[in-house]
Amino acid sequence: MLLLDEPTSGLDPDGRAAMLDVLRSLAARPGKSLVLSSHLLGDIERVCETAIILNGGRIAGMGRIPQLREAPRRCYRIRCEGDEAGLLAALVAQGAEVHSGARQGESRVSVPEQWSNRSFFAAAREAHATLTGLEPEEEDLEAVYYRVVGFRDAEQP
């Protein structure tokens, strides 16, 4: 067992990539285990199969990374042409939650469990808007962290 604390801290991008390659190689060997402690969650995703998320010294979440990444709600990134405000209002009226997106003209929409993707198109038609993008949003380990420690979307950096 190899225990590493912040193994890529202070490394330049090339050194960081090389270190992650070495760690992946070590982790793939039979009978070998690596335990990484890092706030660089992308590094954890690239090397580890399982993660434990700590908050205030307590376990907030743990499991295999693919299972941790399964979002409890359905979330999409949408883009449109036309009456964006009307489209977003129509989506809210149908029970969706709307959040601003990372880029101008993009919104994040959380939809109820029984939601059908046809509802996006019906709302767009009602608002005289055209959907130009509709992508399911996948969580990375950083988003999982914020979800399990209880931060809301608005509190994420």
Order of alpha helices (4+ residues) and beta strands (2+ residues): beta-alpha-beta-alpha-beta-beta-alpha-beta-alpha-beta-beta-alpha-beta-alpha
